[in-house]
């Protein structure tokens, strides 16, 4: 039977990691892997998380299963940061998931069970979004997310929602759009909330980078605005980036129903899907986040660390934007974008030349990880870009 399986292409990003690791040049620059890096190029464990882990070692008295819902203290501790006062909490409940990916998979699986037939998504998007939609067996419909001028294309979303039907869902990035860095403005979110409500589609909101854009409150604006306008929605959340817990796979899934009476059925289906998919989510990282959010001093330390990360990425963006035009590439829009990622309009040949001639590694789409640039390599990157851009 196994001989019937066809060889699958290697994941492009994982292949890029291997190429970068094998490159002996000390001047190589990794702009591919989507993790935060300090000005020294490190991806450290947050000091707040270290403090929580020390507490966990001293106080945790069992490693017994928690159930498919995971650590509900963690799930509830996140709620004020994600939802503020935008939602009637009697209509909203959640469960732990293995990373934001697990939250997205659970949301799309549940959407299918609820009767959704199609998912609308702006492109470009995180590649795994389309893969998950396909794996679940739903039809994917796309619209353009970014205008040629480098702003969010609200008109394209409007057109998609005009065509959408009541058995459709729309997938929206809450902030720090991956891969473009182009976010909807608050004024656009105000309009989107009304449009989504009028279209009667199910919103699937992916909030994977809260705190890395313009701040915890600002980055939640779009999610909260949509939730305040619609009767029901599902939210996938990731702590991998804003707590630095990448390998611990820390995420959550939330559902908001029309009324409190509808929640038990939704969450029972969520638990059934989780049980059949990963059975129980990994506990350690979620427990550490819970301890951070339960301790005022650790919470303050965590928020300070987020501020430092955000300020560093802003400095990098300002430096790139100040370069102006590099050949045909206008770098100024990068200064108005948010989060870890931006996209450069480079051909495959130019991306290959950057890698082979200059040791600059980036995704084949032209996506770059802003945090891979430091004071020590950003000038070399700009020079390499000028060389290949002509």
HELIX and SHEET records of a PDB file:
HELIX    1   1 UNK A    2  UNK A    4  5                                   3    
HELIX    2   2 UNK A   12  UNK A   22  1                                  11    
HELIX    3   3 UNK A   47  UNK A   59  1                                  13    
HELIX    4   4 UNK A   72  UNK A   83  1                                  12    
HELIX    5   5 UNK A   89  UNK A   91  5                                   3    
HELIX    6   6 UNK A   99  UNK A  114  1                                  16    
HELIX    7   7 UNK A  127  UNK A  136  1                                  10    
HELIX    8   8 UNK A  154  UNK A  163  1                                  10    
HELIX    9   9 UNK A  186  UNK A  199  1                                  14    
HELIX   10  10 UNK A  216  UNK A  219  1                                   4    
HELIX   11  11 UNK A  221  UNK A  229  1                                   9    
HELIX   12  12 UNK A  246  UNK A  248  5                                   3    
HELIX   13  13 UNK A  260  UNK A  262  5                                   3    
HELIX   14  14 UNK A  263  UNK A  277  1                                  15    
HELIX   15  15 UNK A  284  UNK A  294  1                                  11    
HELIX   16  16 UNK A  296  UNK A  322  1                                  27    
HELIX   17  17 UNK A  332  UNK A  336  5                                   5    
HELIX   18  18 UNK A  348  UNK A  358  1                                  11    
HELIX   19  19 UNK A  370  UNK A  372  5                                   3    
HELIX   20  20 UNK A  378  UNK A  389  1                                  12    
SHEET    1   A 2 UNK A  29  UNK A  30  0                                        
SHEET    2   A 2 UNK A 360  UNK A 361  1                                        
SHEET    1   B 7 UNK A  92  UNK A  98  0                                        
SHEET    2   B 7 UNK A 250  UNK A 256 -1                                        
SHEET    3   B 7 UNK A 233  UNK A 238 -1                                        
SHEET    4   B 7 UNK A 202  UNK A 207  1                                        
SHEET    5   B 7 UNK A 168  UNK A 173  1                                        
SHEET    6   B 7 UNK A 118  UNK A 123  1                                        
SHEET    7   B 7 UNK A 139  UNK A 144  1                                        
SHEET    1   C 2 UNK A 325  UNK A 326  0                                        
SHEET    2   C 2 UNK A 329  UNK A 330 -1                                        
SHEET    1   D 2 UNK A 341  UNK A 343  0                                        
SHEET    2   D 2 UNK A 367  UNK A 369 -1                                        
END                                                                             
